[in-house]
């Protein structure tokens, strides 16, 4: 994501109005996504994961491409002042995360879906708060977190490619991609904290994507936990 290269690190825990706008905007987008997951699981789209992840690396590449395309299109629309293009990008992002999340939810009874989504949202909120507290508590540059996130994503894709043929490695891929979204979330929060002249809309999109990525991974963990108790 293109941002202003200048930054400030002498901060405290005060939240400015622009930071509240980014947090609020990302929260609204995430709420829409959660609602979409709940709707998707009751439609034929819930089966998309089954087909794509029949070959794990295919599913990862398809969803990864959809998220990257959605982000690039949304950012292009924002930068060019074209709300129509930006909207198309957001629709792609919402569908990518929504369909994936709905595909995960389909393994639980319908009456448990709201509870599962609620528990997942609470866990993600706690993780986000913990990362934000860490970032805001340290007057330092977190730009390296962005690089670490990219390395983690690449390592995750490689691990899943290997895991497609040797399944025990799939867990490594899951952990690396999850870590990548956590690191990206920290990087995005740092961008909001220190890059005050950057576009609020672009930062909102960035934070939303990172939170959504964390959400779908936590959702899978919540599902596994419930399955282990049944």
N, C-alpha and C positions, 0 to 999 in steps of 0.2 A: 504494500500500500504506500502510495506516495504521500509524504508528510513534510512539514517544515523541518529543516535539519537543526534548527536552534532548539535548545531546551534549557530548563531551569531545574536545579535539584534541591534548592533550599526551600523545602516545602514543609508543611505540617500535616495535620489531619483535617484541616478545613476543606470543605467541599464548595467549589464555586458554582455559580448558576449554570455555566456552560457544562461543567462536569455532571450536574444534575440532569441536564438535557440529554447528554449522552447515555447516562444510566437509565433514565426514563424511557428513551427511545429504544434502547436495546432490550429493556424489560418488556415493552409492548410487543416488539417483534418476537421475542421468545415466548410470550404468552400466546400469541397467535399460532406459533409453531406447535406448542403443546396441545392446543385445541385441535389443530390439524391432525396431529398424531392420533388423537382420540377418535376423530372422524374417519381417518384413513383405515384404521383397523377394522372398521365395519364395512369396508368396500373390497372389491377384488384387488385393489392396489396393495393390500397387505401381503399378497403372494409374490410381489416383485423380488423381495430379498431371497426367497426360496430359489428362484430361477438364477438370479445373479450370483449368489454365493454357493451355487452348486460347484462352481470353480472359484474359490475364495479370492484369488487375485483379480478376477474379472469384476467381482462386486466392488472391491476396493478401488479399482481404476475407474469404474463407471461413476461411483459416487464422488470420488476425488475430482474427476473431470467436471462433474455437474457443479460442485461447490466452487471450484476455481472459475468456471465459466460464469456462474451466477455472480460471483464477487466482481469479476472484471467488467461485466456488463453493467452491474449496478453502479460501480465506481465511475465508469465512463459516462453514464447518464447524469450522475451528480456533478461531475467536473464540467460536462458540457451544458449543464442546465436543462437537460431533456428529461423531464419527469417520466415520460413514457418509457424510455430506455431503462431508467433506473427502476421503474416498477417491474419491467420484464425480468431484470436481474434478480430482484427480490422474490419474484414468483418462483424462479428456478431454485433459489436457495431454500425457500419455504418448502417447496415440493421435495427437494433432495433430503432435507432433514426430516420432513414430515412423513414421507414414504418409508424411509429407513426406520424411524421410530415406531411407526405403525406396524412394520414388519416384525419388529422385536416384541411388541405388545401382544401380538396375535397368539402367542403361546400361553397367555394367561386368560382365565375366565373373564368375560366381559364385565362382570360385577366388580372385579378387582382393578380394572384399568384406572379409574380415577384415583384410587388409593396409591397404586404404583407410581402414577405420574406425580402425585402430591409428595410422596416420599422422595422421589428422585429430585423434584424441585427443591426440597428442603436441603438435601445433601449438596446439591450444586450451589445453592445460596451460601451454605457454610463454607464450601471450598473457595468460592469467589470472594467472600468476605475475608477469608484467611490470606489469600493471595494479595488482595487489595491492601490489607493491613500491612503485610510485609513490604510491599512496594512503597507505600506511603510513609512507612516508618524509616526507610533508608534513603538518605539524600545521595543517591548514586545513579549512575547510568545503567539502564537495563536493556540496552540495545542488543547485547550479546544473547539475551533470551530469545530474540527473534531468530538468530542464527542457530541456536541450539534446537529451537522448535523445528526448523527446516531439516536439520540433521536427523532429528527424531522421526519426522514424517518419512524421510527417505529410508531410514533404517527399518521403519515399520513396514513399508511397502516391500522392501527386499525380503524381510522375514516372512511376510505373508506369501510372497512368491515361492519361497522355499517351502513354507508350510502347506502350500497347495499340493505338494508331493510328499511331504513328511509332516503330518499333522501336528506333532508336539510343538513345532516351531510357531504355530499360529498364535499361541498365547504370548510369545515374545512380540509378535507383530501388534497384537492388541495393546499390550503395555506401552510399546513405543509410540503408537499413534495417540493413545490417551495422554501420555506424557507430552507429546507435541502440542496437543490442544491446551493443556495446562500451562505450558511455557508460553504459548502464543497469547493466552489470556493475560498472563503477567505482563507480557510485552505490550499488549494493547492498553492495559491499565496504565502502564508507564507513559505511553504515548498521550493518553488523555491527561495525565498529571502534568507532564512537562512541555508538551507541544500545544500551547494555548492558541496559536494562530492557525492551527490545522482546521480543516472543515469538520464541523460538528457531525454532519451527515456521514462523512467517510469514517470518522471514528466510531460512530454508532454502528455502522455496518460491520466494522472490524470486531468490536466487542461482541456483537450479536453472534457472529460466526464462531468466535472462540467459545462463547458460552454454550451455543448449540452443540458444538463438537464435544464439549465436556458432558453435556446433558445426555447425549445418546450413548456415551460410554458408561456413565453412571447408571443409566436405565438398564443396560445389559447386566451390570453387576447386581442391581436390585432384583432383576428377574432370576438370576442364578441363585441368589440368596433365598428367594421364596421357593424356588424349585427344590433346593436342598432341604427345606423344612417340610415339604409336602410328602 
